[in-house]
């Protein structure tokens, strides 16, 4: 498994991971209508715009298949002044979860943040999403809650934070 910074040409692979992992991760959490409207093509176009503006890392197999990605940067909400950075997204295809790839992707984001002199980080996770246990296993502590709406459904989210990303 190789972890590297994404290039625009990786947008197609990232889009596939995002759509496929949303379907497995958020089934019975996010409305089916939203999930069924996510397309590889639309997400690919979105990622072509995101990649040049944000640091994104991918996990790829030896044959070049993108099986996971993570991105991060400055904390975007301004609600957590003690936390400068944010893990924006991390998704891994279901069949590759539980193999240490998530940790490797988080570590890549953390190293990038440190190079930018950012040493604390948040992540937002849907309360019903069991991946919150992954963040807890990496030492994150719950620092807040929020709500968001997807396709008319109100969803609770949890905000986790690491005061010192050197501990990850």
ZIKA-V156703 format. One record per residue. N is the residue number from 1. PSI is psi in degrees with one decimal (NA if undefined). D_FIRST is the distance of its C-alpha to the first C-alpha in Angstrom with 2 decimals. Layout:
# ZIKA-V156703
<<N | PSI | D_FIRST> <N | PSI | D_FIRST>>
This chain:
# ZIKA-V156703
<<1 | 134.2 | 0.00> <2 | 133.9 | 3.76> <3 | 127.9 | 6.75> <4 | 163.9 | 9.98> <5 | 139.0 | 13.47> <6 | 148.6 | 14.47> <7 | 164.4 | 17.17> <8 | -31.3 | 19.89> <9 | -10.9 | 18.61> <10 | -3.5 | 15.68> <11 | -39.4 | 18.47> <12 | -46.3 | 18.58> <13 | -39.9 | 15.00> <14 | -43.2 | 15.54> <15 | -42.0 | 18.91> <16 | -45.1 | 17.74> <17 | -43.6 | 15.42> <18 | -50.3 | 18.42> <19 | -48.8 | 21.02> <20 | -40.7 | 19.33> <21 | -31.4 | 18.33> <22 | -40.4 | 21.84> <23 | -36.4 | 23.38> <24 | -37.9 | 21.83> <25 | -40.7 | 21.93> <26 | 7.0 | 25.34> <27 | 134.1 | 27.23> <28 | 6.9 | 30.57> <29 | -55.5 | 30.04> <30 | 142.2 | 30.18> <31 | 137.4 | 32.92> <32 | -36.8 | 32.04> <33 | -40.6 | 33.77> <34 | -46.7 | 31.33> <35 | -41.2 | 28.26> <36 | -19.4 | 29.88> <37 | -7.4 | 30.69> <38 | 126.9 | 27.15> <39 | 151.9 | 26.21> <40 | -43.2 | 23.21> <41 | -46.5 | 25.63> <42 | -42.3 | 27.06> <43 | -36.7 | 23.80> <44 | -44.9 | 22.52> <45 | -41.6 | 25.74> <46 | -45.2 | 25.38> <47 | -30.2 | 21.88> <48 | -32.6 | 23.31> <49 | -37.5 | 25.82> <50 | -43.6 | 23.60> <51 | -43.3 | 20.89> <52 | -18.8 | 23.53> <53 | -18.0 | 25.12> <54 | 148.1 | 22.40> <55 | 119.5 | 19.28> <56 | 137.4 | 16.34> <57 | 146.9 | 12.65> <58 | 153.8 | 10.02> <59 | 126.5 | 6.54> <60 | 148.6 | 5.77> <61 | 172.3 | 4.92> <62 | -24.8 | 6.17> <63 | 11.9 | 9.44> <64 | 7.4 | 9.28> <65 | 127.8 | 9.80> <66 | 123.1 | 9.81> <67 | -4.5 | 9.33> <68 | 161.9 | 10.38> <69 | 159.6 | 12.31> <70 | 148.8 | 14.67> <71 | 154.3 | 17.71> <72 | 174.4 | 20.47> <73 | -148.6 | 23.57> <74 | 145.3 | 27.19> <75 | 131.3 | 28.56> <76 | -22.0 | 30.26> <77 | -28.8 | 32.99> <78 | 2.5 | 35.06> <79 | -12.2 | 35.84> <80 | 77.1 | 34.10> <81 | -20.1 | 35.59> <82 | -1.1 | 34.11> <83 | 118.2 | 30.55> <84 | -30.3 | 29.61> <85 | 170.3 | 26.03> <86 | 137.3 | 24.38> <87 | 105.7 | 21.03> <88 | -40.8 | 21.96> <89 | 147.1 | 19.39> <90 | 123.9 | 16.17> <91 | 139.4 | 15.25> <92 | 136.2 | 12.60> <93 | 141.1 | 13.44> <94 | -42.1 | 15.43> <95 | -10.6 | 13.76> <96 | -0.8 | 10.45> <97 | 153.0 | 12.68> <98 | 15.5 | 13.52> <99 | 11.6 | 10.21> <100 | 0.2 | 10.06> <101 | -38.6 | 8.08> <102 | -44.9 | 11.63> <103 | -43.8 | 12.47> <104 | -40.1 | 9.77> <105 | -43.5 | 11.04> <106 | -43.2 | 14.55> <107 | -36.8 | 14.29> <108 | -43.5 | 13.44> <109 | -44.0 | 16.48> <110 | -45.6 | 18.51> <111 | -39.5 | 18.09> <112 | -43.1 | 19.19> <113 | -42.9 | 22.10> <114 | -39.9 | 23.17> <115 | -26.0 | 23.40> <116 | 10.8 | 25.69> <117 | 36.1 | 27.71> <118 | 125.2 | 26.82> <119 | 11.5 | 26.52> <120 | 158.8 | 26.96> <121 | 147.6 | 25.27> <122 | 166.6 | 26.01> <123 | 141.5 | 24.26> <124 | 135.1 | 26.19> <125 | 140.0 | 25.45> <126 | 136.7 | 27.72> <127 | -32.7 | 29.76> <128 | -3.7 | 29.18> <129 | 120.1 | 25.38> <130 | -8.4 | 24.06> <131 | -13.8 | 21.07> <132 | -29.5 | 23.70> <133 | -31.8 | 23.18> <134 | -46.0 | 19.62> <135 | -39.1 | 21.28> <136 | -37.9 | 23.98> <137 | -21.6 | 21.64> <138 | 6.2 | 20.43> <139 | 8.1 | 24.14> <140 | 147.5 | 25.15> <141 | 143.3 | 28.82> <142 | 126.0 | 30.55> <143 | -5.9 | 32.62> <144 | 176.2 | 33.97> <145 | 162.0 | 34.22> <146 | 174.0 | 34.64> <147 | 147.5 | 35.36> <148 | 161.6 | 34.13> <149 | 129.5 | 35.30> <150 | 118.1 | 33.35> <151 | 43.8 | 35.59> <152 | -3.6 | 38.55> <153 | 127.0 | 36.95> <154 | 128.6 | 37.05> <155 | 138.9 | 33.95> <156 | 140.4 | 33.70> <157 | 155.7 | 30.83> <158 | 141.6 | 30.07> <159 | 124.1 | 29.29> <160 | 154.9 | 27.35> <161 | 153.6 | 27.31> <162 | 115.6 | 26.23> <163 | -28.9 | 29.17> <164 | 105.3 | 27.13> <165 | -9.1 | 23.41> <166 | -14.6 | 23.41> <167 | -8.1 | 23.59> <168 | NA | 20.20>>
